[in-house]
Amino acid sequence: MNNVYNIMIVGVGGQGSLLASRILGSVYMSKGLDVKVSEVHGMSQRGGSVVTYVRAGDKVESPLVPAGEADLLISFEELEALRWVHYLKKGGTVAVNTQQIYPMPVITGAAKYPDGIIGRIMESGVKCIAIDAASIAAEAGNQKASNVALLGAASGITGVDQSVWEEAIRQTVPANFVDVNLKAFALGKAAADKI
């Protein structure tokens, strides 16, 4: 597993994890790396938990990231970040959207949404970049671009130039949504830079 960068994207169905994983894959392929992207796992069409793995390196054997080996966790929702933070390796980073999407047990009153999730994540000893990606995306012109705003927030720790990310967005996002996604990416990066 030497020279392999491991990323997990977690969230709730319909938040754009597939697009985010395609952008990440494009970023690393443009750097000449071997890239493996997993399929989405979970009940994505029903608003359930989804997980996507992106692995990039000189030679990547498997698309799955073992627990305790992720360099970066990108979470589109707070509770999902808490659910998957144990996959981060020591010194890893979680980029999390502070949006809360209540799962069915919370909606029906059978469970309570946990308080203080961001604090609990920080207490686990990982670096945490928490931004309100939904508001940032709305400022960019489309709340659905929150996935790309969160990629912008996470981009600073990857060591990949912003121009490479922007080109990956241009190549991956449908043409009529490129500008709003580029703006969401830039605003997300700026928000993370202030943390």
C-alpha positions in Angstrom: 0.0 0.0 0.0 3.0 2.3 -0.2 2.5 5.3 -2.5 -1.3 4.9 -2.6 -3.5 7.8 -1.6 -6.8 6.5 -0.1 -10.0 8.6 -0.2 -13.5 7.8 1.0 -16.6 9.8 0.0 -19.6 9.2 2.3 -23.0 10.7 2.4 -26.6 10.1 1.7 -28.1 9.1 -1.6 -28.7 11.9 -4.0 -25.8 14.2 -2.7 -23.5 13.7 -5.7 -21.0 11.2 -4.5 -20.7 9.6 -8.0 -19.8 13.0 -9.6 -17.4 13.7 -6.8 -15.6 10.4 -7.3 -15.4 10.9 -11.0 -13.8 14.3 -10.5 -11.3 12.9 -8.1 -10.5 10.0 -10.5 -10.0 12.5 -13.3 -7.7 14.6 -11.1 -5.4 11.7 -10.2 -5.5 10.1 -13.7 -4.3 13.5 -15.1 -1.2 13.1 -12.9 -0.4 9.8 -14.5 -1.5 7.7 -11.5 -3.2 4.3 -11.4 -6.7 5.0 -10.1 -9.4 2.7 -8.8 -12.9 4.0 -8.0 -15.4 1.7 -6.3 -19.0 1.4 -7.0 -21.4 3.2 -4.6 -22.5 0.9 -1.7 -25.8 1.4 0.1 -29.4 2.4 -0.6 -28.6 5.5 -2.6 -31.9 5.6 -4.4 -33.8 5.7 -1.1 -31.7 8.4 0.6 -29.7 5.8 2.5 -26.0 5.9 3.4 -23.6 5.7 0.5 -19.8 5.1 0.4 -17.4 5.5 -2.5 -13.7 4.7 -2.5 -11.1 6.4 -4.6 -7.5 5.1 -4.6 -4.6 6.5 -6.5 -1.0 5.6 -6.7 1.8 4.0 -8.8 0.0 0.7 -8.7 -3.4 0.1 -7.1 -4.5 -3.5 -6.6 -7.9 -3.1 -5.0 -10.6 -0.3 -5.2 -11.5 -0.7 -1.5 -10.0 1.2 1.4 -9.4 -0.9 4.5 -10.4 0.5 7.9 -7.7 2.7 9.4 -6.0 3.4 6.0 -7.9 6.4 4.5 -5.9 9.5 4.1 -9.0 11.7 3.4 -12.6 11.3 4.3 -15.0 13.5 2.4 -18.4 13.5 4.1 -21.5 15.3 2.6 -23.3 15.0 6.0 -22.2 15.2 9.7 -23.6 11.9 10.9 -22.0 10.0 8.0 -18.6 11.6 8.9 -18.9 10.3 12.5 -20.0 6.8 11.2 -16.9 6.5 9.0 -14.2 8.5 10.8 -12.6 5.2 12.1 -11.6 4.5 8.5 -9.1 7.4 8.6 -5.5 6.6 9.4 -3.6 8.5 12.1 -3.0 12.0 10.9 -5.8 11.7 8.3 -8.2 14.5 7.4 -12.0 14.7 7.2 -13.7 17.4 5.1 -17.3 17.5 6.3 -20.4 19.4 5.2 -22.1 20.7 8.3 -25.5 19.8 6.8 -27.6 17.4 8.9 -29.9 15.0 7.0 -32.0 13.1 9.4 -32.2 9.3 8.8 -35.5 7.5 9.0 -35.2 6.5 12.7 -34.8 10.2 13.7 -37.7 11.3 11.4 -40.0 8.7 13.0 -38.9 9.6 16.5 -37.3 6.2 17.2 -33.9 7.8 17.6 -32.3 11.2 18.3 -29.8 12.9 16.0 -26.5 13.1 18.0 -25.4 16.5 19.3 -21.9 17.9 18.9 -20.8 15.7 16.0 -18.0 18.0 14.8 -16.6 18.2 18.3 -16.6 14.4 18.6 -14.8 14.1 15.3 -12.2 16.5 16.4 -11.7 14.7 19.6 -10.9 11.5 17.7 -7.5 13.0 16.8 -8.0 13.7 13.1 -7.8 17.0 11.3 -11.3 18.3 10.5 -12.3 20.8 7.9 -16.0 21.6 8.5 -17.8 23.9 6.1 -21.4 24.7 5.3 -21.1 23.4 1.7 -24.8 23.8 1.0 -24.8 27.5 1.7 -21.5 27.9 -0.2 -23.0 26.1 -3.2 -26.2 28.3 -3.0 -23.9 31.3 -3.0 -22.3 29.9 -6.2 -25.7 29.6 -7.8 -26.9 26.1 -7.2 -27.2 24.2 -3.9 -26.7 20.9 -5.7 -23.0 21.9 -6.2 -22.3 21.4 -2.5 -20.4 18.2 -3.4 -18.0 20.3 -5.5 -17.8 23.0 -2.8 -16.7 20.2 -0.4 -14.1 19.0 -2.9 -12.8 22.5 -3.0 -12.5 22.5 0.8 -10.6 19.2 0.7 -8.4 20.1 -2.3 -5.8 22.0 -0.3 -4.6 19.0 1.5 -4.1 16.8 -1.6 -1.1 18.6 -2.9 -2.8 18.9 -6.3 -2.8 22.4 -8.0 -6.1 24.1 -8.3 -5.8 24.3 -12.1 -5.8 20.5 -12.3 -9.0 20.4 -10.2 -10.6 23.0 -12.4 -9.7 21.0 -15.6 -11.2 17.9 -14.0 -14.4 19.7 -13.3 -14.6 21.0 -16.9 -14.1 17.5 -18.2 -16.5 15.8 -15.8 -19.4 18.2 -15.2 -22.1 18.7 -17.9 -21.2 21.9 -19.8 -24.2 24.0 -18.6 -23.1 23.4 -15.0 -19.4 24.0 -15.3 -19.3 27.6 -14.3 -21.4 27.2 -11.2 -19.3 24.2 -10.1 -16.1 26.1 -10.7 -17.4 28.9 -8.5 -18.6 26.4 -5.8 -15.1 24.8 -5.9 -13.3 28.1 -5.5 -15.7 29.2 -2.6 -15.3 25.9 -0.9 -11.5 26.2 -1.1 -11.6 29.7 0.2 -13.7 28.7 3.2 -11.3 25.9 4.1 -8.3 28.2 3.8 -9.8 30.4 6.5 -10.0 27.4 9.0 
